[in-house]
Amino acid sequence: MGLFLRARARSALAYVSDAGIGLRDGSEVPWSRVRRLTDRHARTRMGHRFVWRSELEVDGHPPIWLLPQRVQNFGEVHAFLRARPIPYVDA
């Protein structure tokens, strides 16, 4: 199974699949090289907490950001990433 990102802005991440993540430069990173998925949060003026960005930390690559405001199918992609066997941090 795999999902393509429907992004409104350029992202280093092009797709995710059972094999790993595909980058816009054409390379693919296996899940064994993905170290962590981190959700970074912010707060609204009313104090509600929300995911501002998700970061994928990959060996030999700068962190890959996923911005919910820029990825139309963020919920679907985020759920797929959370189901992968990688550590998750809710920061």
Summary of the structure (lengths in Angstrom):
residues: 91
radius of gyration: 12.9
end to end distance: 28.2
largest distance: 41.9
contacts: 238
relative contact order: 0.26
helix: 13%
strand: 51%
